[in-house]
């Protein structure tokens, strides 16, 4: 089993006033996530890192920077997936030269492949690298959802070690029930994190852990230690934040809300790249109330 920990943070990409990566803010953010928010792994250049608007050059720079700055204090997972299989292979191979610990590969978006195409996509990427591969099923963004059967078939490939699942708790339950030993399922939805643990998920790949990671670790540890009532109370306390970072009160594209909150804590200026927009004044007021 490849263990990336129970709590991984899908890390934002801080920008400066010129809309370029703010490396100073990135360094301080990595320290903060490891030392204060208790992240055991960081996923860099995933959706929360605004991967659709980052160039390959920027992604590779971020992978290298994160590996060097983390310096073994946590695992670094590189978001190298796209809706073009050859491009995903290329970026994975380039990333593998930089010392990363694994890759996160998303189900191809927009193309709408069938299950056979999804299987072939992940299979050839996994065969092109020795790195551990975590699959990412997020039908709310990709439209196409990877089925339980496809997930389980791919789980038989030795270096496909887990999945970040955002489809449903029912799907998490079915995957956990039939997956080979050592294949790990992570919830990709903060608000479903504790319920996912209850049906057998191993951990959470989180956005909210940027700002309540310590509390989420307490929740996870309480559940694992056999204190479900305590874990439930912690989840209830955190739930408004889990939901509020995505709805304020209307849907707010990730990572606009969490970048705004992090900017108040000194990690970047809160800017997102178009076509995303930062929170409006009204949305900022809503986010502020989440942390009162």
C-alpha positions as CSV (number, residue, x, y, z in Angstrom):
1,X,0.0,0.0,0.0
2,X,1.2,3.5,-0.9
3,X,0.2,5.7,2.0
4,X,-0.2,9.4,1.3
5,X,-1.8,10.0,4.7
6,X,-5.4,10.5,5.7
7,X,-5.6,14.2,4.9
8,X,-4.3,15.7,1.7
9,X,-4.7,19.3,0.7
10,X,-5.5,20.2,-2.9
11,X,-3.4,23.3,-2.8
12,X,-4.2,26.6,-4.4
13,X,-1.7,28.4,-6.7
14,X,-1.0,31.9,-5.3
15,X,-0.7,34.7,-7.8
16,X,0.9,38.2,-7.6
17,X,-0.5,41.4,-9.1
18,X,1.0,40.5,-12.5
19,X,-1.1,37.3,-12.5
20,X,2.1,35.2,-12.2
21,X,2.8,32.6,-9.6
22,X,3.8,34.2,-6.3
23,X,6.7,32.0,-5.2
24,X,7.2,33.7,-1.8
25,X,3.5,33.2,-0.9
26,X,3.8,29.6,-2.2
27,X,6.7,28.8,0.0
28,X,4.9,30.3,3.1
29,X,1.7,28.4,2.2
30,X,3.5,25.1,2.0
31,X,5.1,25.7,5.4
32,X,1.7,26.7,6.8
33,X,-0.1,23.6,5.4
34,X,2.5,21.2,6.7
35,X,3.2,22.8,10.1
36,X,-0.1,24.4,11.1
37,X,-2.8,22.6,9.1
38,X,-1.3,19.1,9.4
39,X,-1.5,18.2,5.7
40,X,0.2,14.8,5.1
41,X,0.4,15.3,1.3
42,X,-0.1,18.3,-1.0
43,X,-1.8,18.0,-4.4
44,X,-0.3,20.7,-6.6
45,X,-1.7,22.0,-9.9
46,X,-5.0,20.2,-9.5
47,X,-8.4,21.8,-10.1
48,X,-8.0,23.9,-6.9
49,X,-4.6,25.0,-8.2
50,X,-6.3,26.3,-11.3
51,X,-4.7,23.7,-13.6
52,X,-6.8,24.7,-16.6
53,X,-5.2,28.1,-16.7
54,X,-1.6,27.0,-15.9
55,X,0.9,26.4,-18.7
56,X,3.0,23.2,-18.7
57,X,6.0,25.3,-17.9
58,X,4.3,26.8,-14.8
59,X,3.1,23.3,-13.7
60,X,6.6,21.9,-13.9
61,X,8.0,24.9,-12.1
62,X,5.4,24.4,-9.3
63,X,6.1,20.6,-9.1
64,X,9.9,21.3,-8.7
65,X,9.4,24.1,-6.3
66,X,7.0,22.2,-4.0
67,X,9.3,19.1,-3.9
68,X,12.3,21.2,-2.9
69,X,10.5,23.4,-0.4
70,X,8.6,20.6,1.3
71,X,12.0,18.8,1.6
72,X,10.4,15.5,2.6
73,X,8.1,16.9,5.2
74,X,5.1,15.8,3.3
75,X,4.4,14.0,0.0
76,X,3.9,16.0,-3.2
77,X,1.3,14.8,-5.7
78,X,1.4,16.4,-9.1
79,X,-1.8,17.0,-11.1
80,X,-0.7,15.8,-14.5
81,X,-4.0,14.7,-16.0
82,X,-5.9,16.3,-18.9
83,X,-8.4,15.3,-21.5
84,X,-5.6,14.4,-24.0
85,X,-4.0,11.1,-23.2
86,X,-0.7,11.9,-24.9
87,X,-0.4,15.2,-23.2
88,X,-1.1,13.6,-19.8
89,X,1.7,11.0,-20.5
90,X,4.1,13.8,-21.5
91,X,3.5,15.9,-18.4
92,X,3.6,12.8,-16.1
93,X,7.0,11.8,-17.6
94,X,8.4,15.3,-17.2
95,X,7.0,15.6,-13.6
96,X,8.6,12.3,-12.7
97,X,12.0,13.8,-13.3
98,X,11.4,16.3,-10.5
99,X,11.2,14.1,-7.5
100,X,7.4,14.0,-7.0
101,X,5.8,11.2,-5.0
102,X,2.8,10.5,-7.2
103,X,0.4,11.8,-9.8
104,X,-3.3,12.7,-9.8
105,X,-5.0,11.9,-13.1
106,X,-8.5,13.2,-13.7
107,X,-11.2,11.5,-15.8
108,X,-11.0,13.1,-19.3
109,X,-13.4,16.1,-19.5
110,X,-15.4,17.4,-22.4
111,X,-14.5,14.6,-24.8
112,X,-17.1,12.3,-23.0
113,X,-15.3,9.0,-23.6
114,X,-17.2,5.8,-22.8
115,X,-16.0,3.4,-20.1
116,X,-13.7,1.5,-22.4
117,X,-12.0,4.8,-23.4
118,X,-11.7,5.9,-19.7
119,X,-10.1,2.5,-18.9
120,X,-7.6,2.8,-21.9
121,X,-6.7,6.4,-20.9
122,X,-5.7,5.5,-17.4
123,X,-4.1,2.2,-18.4
124,X,-1.6,3.7,-20.9
125,X,-0.8,6.6,-18.5
126,X,-0.1,4.2,-15.7
127,X,2.0,2.0,-18.0
128,X,4.1,5.1,-19.0
129,X,5.3,5.8,-15.4
130,X,6.7,4.0,-12.4
131,X,5.0,6.6,-10.1
132,X,1.9,5.8,-8.0
133,X,-1.2,7.0,-9.8
134,X,-4.3,8.3,-8.0
135,X,-7.4,8.5,-10.2
136,X,-9.8,11.4,-9.9
137,X,-13.5,10.9,-10.6
138,X,-15.4,14.2,-10.5
139,X,-18.4,14.0,-12.8
140,X,-19.6,17.5,-11.7
141,X,-16.7,18.9,-13.7
142,X,-16.0,16.2,-16.3
143,X,-19.6,15.2,-17.2
144,X,-18.5,11.6,-17.7
145,X,-18.3,9.5,-14.6
146,X,-16.0,6.6,-14.1
147,X,-18.1,3.6,-13.1
148,X,-17.5,1.3,-10.2
149,X,-16.6,-1.5,-12.6
150,X,-14.1,0.6,-14.5
151,X,-12.5,1.8,-11.3
152,X,-12.2,-1.8,-9.9
153,X,-10.7,-3.0,-13.2
154,X,-8.1,-0.2,-13.2
155,X,-7.4,-0.9,-9.5
156,X,-5.8,-4.2,-10.6
157,X,-3.0,-2.2,-12.3
158,X,-0.1,-2.3,-9.8
159,X,0.8,1.4,-9.7
160,X,-2.8,2.7,-9.7
161,X,-3.0,2.9,-6.0
162,X,-6.2,4.9,-5.2
163,X,-9.0,7.1,-6.4
164,X,-10.3,10.5,-5.4
165,X,-14.0,9.9,-5.6
166,X,-16.6,12.7,-6.0
167,X,-19.5,10.7,-7.5
168,X,-21.5,9.4,-4.5
169,X,-21.3,7.6,-1.2
170,X,-22.9,4.7,-2.9
171,X,-20.0,4.5,-5.3
172,X,-17.5,4.9,-2.5
173,X,-19.1,2.0,-0.7
174,X,-19.1,-0.3,-3.7
175,X,-15.5,0.5,-4.6
176,X,-14.3,-0.1,-1.1
177,X,-16.2,-3.4,-0.8
178,X,-14.6,-4.9,-3.9
179,X,-11.2,-3.2,-4.4
180,X,-8.0,-5.2,-4.0
181,X,-6.0,-4.9,-0.8
182,X,-4.0,-1.7,-0.6
183,X,-6.2,0.3,-3.0
184,X,-7.3,3.4,-1.2
185,X,-10.4,5.5,-1.7
186,X,-10.3,9.2,-0.8
187,X,-13.3,11.5,-0.6
188,X,-12.9,14.5,-2.8
189,X,-15.8,16.3,-1.2
190,X,-15.2,17.9,2.2
191,X,-18.8,17.8,3.3
192,X,-18.9,14.0,2.6
193,X,-15.6,13.3,4.1
194,X,-16.8,11.8,7.4
195,X,-19.6,9.8,5.9
196,X,-17.1,8.5,3.4
197,X,-14.8,7.3,6.2
198,X,-17.8,5.6,7.7
199,X,-18.4,3.5,4.6
200,X,-14.7,2.6,4.3
201,X,-12.9,5.5,2.6
202,X,-9.3,5.9,3.7
203,X,-9.0,9.7,3.8
204,X,-10.0,13.0,2.3
205,X,-8.4,15.2,-0.4
206,X,-9.6,18.5,0.8
207,X,-10.0,22.2,0.0
208,X,-11.2,23.2,3.4
209,X,-8.0,21.8,4.9
210,X,-6.3,25.0,3.8
211,X,-8.0,26.8,6.7
212,X,-9.4,24.1,9.1
213,X,-6.9,21.2,8.5
214,X,-6.1,20.8,12.2
215,X,-9.8,20.5,13.0
216,X,-10.3,18.0,10.2
217,X,-7.4,15.9,11.4
218,X,-9.0,15.9,14.9
219,X,-12.3,14.7,13.2
220,X,-10.6,11.9,11.3
221,X,-8.6,10.8,14.3
222,X,-11.7,10.8,16.5
223,X,-13.5,8.6,14.1
224,X,-10.6,6.2,13.7
225,X,-10.1,6.0,17.5
226,X,-13.7,4.8,17.9
227,X,-15.3,8.1,19.0
228,X,-17.9,8.6,16.3
229,X,-20.1,10.9,18.3
230,X,-17.1,13.2,18.9
231,X,-16.2,13.0,15.2
232,X,-19.8,13.8,14.2
233,X,-19.8,16.9,16.5
234,X,-16.6,18.2,14.9
235,X,-18.1,17.5,11.4
236,X,-21.2,19.5,12.3
237,X,-19.1,22.4,13.5
238,X,-17.1,22.4,10.3
239,X,-19.9,21.7,7.9
240,X,-20.9,25.4,7.3
241,X,-17.3,26.0,6.2
242,X,-17.3,22.9,4.0
243,X,-20.4,24.2,2.2
244,X,-19.7,27.9,2.4
245,X,-16.4,27.7,0.5
246,X,-18.4,26.6,-2.5
247,X,-21.7,28.5,-2.0
248,X,-21.9,32.0,-0.7
249,X,-24.9,31.7,-0.8
250,X,-25.0,31.1,-4.6
251,X,-22.5,28.6,-6.1
252,X,-19.0,30.1,-6.1
253,X,-16.4,28.5,-8.3
254,X,-13.5,26.9,-6.4
255,X,-10.9,28.2,-5.5
256,X,-12.3,31.8,-5.3
257,X,-13.5,31.6,-1.7
258,X,-10.6,29.8,-0.2
259,X,-8.1,32.0,-2.0
260,X,-9.9,35.0,-0.6
261,X,-9.7,33.6,2.9
262,X,-6.1,32.7,2.5
263,X,-5.3,36.2,1.3
264,X,-6.6,37.5,4.7
265,X,-4.0,35.2,6.3
266,X,-1.2,36.5,4.2
267,X,-0.9,33.9,1.5
268,X,-1.2,35.7,-1.8
269,X,-3.6,38.4,-2.9
270,X,-6.6,36.2,-3.6
271,X,-6.5,36.6,-7.3
272,X,-7.9,33.9,-9.6
273,X,-7.3,33.7,-13.3
274,X,-10.1,34.3,-15.8
275,X,-12.6,32.9,-16.5
276,X,-12.9,32.7,-12.7
277,X,-13.6,35.8,-10.7
278,X,-12.8,36.7,-7.1
279,X,-15.7,37.0,-4.7
280,X,-17.9,40.0,-4.8
281,X,-18.1,42.3,-1.8
282,X,-21.3,40.5,-0.8
283,X,-19.7,37.1,-1.2
284,X,-16.7,38.3,0.8
285,X,-19.0,39.3,3.7
286,X,-20.5,35.8,3.6
287,X,-17.1,34.2,3.7
288,X,-16.0,36.4,6.5
289,X,-18.9,35.2,8.6
290,X,-17.9,31.6,8.2
291,X,-14.8,32.3,10.4
292,X,-16.2,34.5,13.1
